[in-house]
């Protein structure tokens, strides 16, 4: 679920990032740089403890994890989208414009299909990383780490 939400957020902010409007591009830059600069665990704690107290809501760990992961991963996907769009040669856009296509039609029919093809490997890699982050965010409860095969008590792990 968080991957789907993050993909929508990433697509919106990725398109905002390549916009011609400086205000829209600036808003996308603030979001992307802020989310990529904050460690995931810090942001997850902020959502779980800070937002729940600020709005006087009782968030479950799953909801907080999905929310934090969606917002954080959306910034990374936005950069993948931006890179894919900017990776399409400028001549493709110029050729579509010379044929009389509108900018929105050019983006939908010419640029995005080529960009998506270039984005697929990076998106799949990031979806796998997001899945790992989500599993670890809900798998660590009551001082226990569940890695799928066995449970280890965190209190009994000693460092050298």
C-alpha positions in Angstrom: 0.0 0.0 0.0 2.8 2.4 0.8 4.5 1.7 -2.5 1.3 2.6 -4.4 0.9 5.9 -2.4 4.6 6.7 -2.8 4.4 6.1 -6.6 1.5 8.6 -6.9 3.4 11.1 -4.7 6.6 10.5 -6.7 4.9 10.9 -10.1 3.2 14.2 -9.0 6.4 15.7 -7.5 8.6 14.4 -10.4 6.4 16.1 -12.9 6.4 19.2 -10.7 10.2 19.1 -10.7 10.4 19.3 -14.5 7.7 22.0 -14.8 8.4 25.3 -16.4 7.0 27.2 -13.4 9.6 28.3 -10.9 7.1 28.3 -8.0 6.0 24.7 -8.7 9.6 23.6 -9.2 10.6 25.3 -5.9 7.8 23.6 -3.9 8.9 20.2 -5.3 12.6 21.0 -4.5 11.7 21.8 -0.9 9.8 18.5 -0.5 12.4 16.3 -2.2 15.5 17.8 -0.5 13.8 17.8 2.9 12.6 14.1 2.6 15.9 12.9 1.2 17.9 14.7 3.8 16.0 13.3 6.8 16.9 9.7 7.8 13.9 7.3 7.5 14.0 6.3 11.2 13.9 9.9 12.4 11.0 10.6 10.1 9.2 7.5 11.2 9.6 8.4 14.9 8.4 12.0 14.1 5.3 10.6 12.4 4.5 8.1 15.1 5.3 10.2 18.2 5.1 13.8 17.0 2.2 13.8 14.6 0.1 11.7 16.8 0.6 14.1 19.7 0.2 17.2 17.5 -3.1 16.1 16.1 -4.1 14.3 19.3 -4.5 11.1 17.3 -3.8 7.5 18.3 -1.8 6.2 15.3 -1.1 2.5 15.1 2.5 1.5 14.2 1.3 0.2 10.8 -0.5 3.5 9.9 2.5 5.5 11.0 4.9 3.2 9.1 2.8 3.4 5.9 2.5 7.2 6.2 6.2 7.8 6.9 7.4 5.3 4.2 5.0 6.7 1.6 6.1 10.3 2.1 9.8 9.4 2.3 9.8 7.0 -0.6 7.8 9.4 -2.7 10.7 11.8 -2.7 13.1 9.2 -4.0 10.6 8.1 -6.7 10.2 11.8 -7.7 13.9 12.0 -8.4 13.7 8.7 -10.4 10.8 10.2 -12.4 12.7 13.5 -13.0 15.8 11.6 -14.1 13.8 9.5 -16.5 12.0 12.5 -18.1 15.2 14.5 -18.4 16.9 11.4 -19.9 14.7 11.5 -23.0 16.6 13.4 -25.7 15.4 17.0 -26.2 15.0 16.3 -29.9 12.0 14.1 -29.1 10.1 17.0 -27.6 11.2 19.3 -30.4 10.0 16.8 -33.0 6.6 16.5 -31.3 6.2 20.3 -31.1 7.1 20.7 -34.7 4.3 18.3 -35.6 1.9 20.6 -33.7 1.4 18.6 -30.6 0.4 20.4 -27.4 2.8 20.2 -24.4 0.5 17.9 -22.4 0.0 15.5 -25.4 3.8 15.6 -26.0 4.4 14.6 -22.4 1.8 11.9 -22.4 2.4 10.3 -25.8 6.1 10.9 -26.5 8.1 11.7 -23.4 6.6 9.6 -20.6 6.5 6.2 -22.5 10.2 6.6 -23.2 11.0 7.8 -19.7 9.0 5.0 -18.0 11.1 2.5 -20.0 14.3 4.1 -18.6 12.8 4.3 -15.1 11.8 0.7 -14.6 15.1 -0.7 -13.3 15.5 2.0 -10.8 11.8 1.9 -9.7 12.0 -1.9 -9.2 15.1 -1.5 -7.1 13.5 1.2 -5.0 10.3 -0.8 -4.6 12.4 -3.6 -3.1 14.2 -1.2 -0.8 10.8 0.2 0.3 9.5 -3.2 1.0 12.5 -4.0 3.2 12.0 -0.7 5.1 8.3 -1.5 5.6 9.0 -5.0 6.8 11.6 -3.7 9.3 9.3 -0.9 10.4 6.5 -3.3 11.4 8.7 -6.2 12.3 10.5 -4.5 15.2 8.0 -4.6 18.1 8.5 -5.1 21.8 12.3 -5.2 21.5 12.2 -8.1 19.1 13.5 -8.3 15.6 11.8 -10.9 13.3 13.8 -11.7 10.2 11.5 -14.4 9.0 13.5 -17.4 10.2 14.0 -16.8 13.9 13.5 -14.2 16.6 16.3 -12.5 18.4 15.9 -10.6 21.6 17.5 -7.2 21.2 18.4 -7.1 24.9 20.6 -10.2 24.6 22.7 -9.0 21.6 26.0 -7.8 22.9 28.6 -5.8 21.0 32.1 -7.4 21.3 
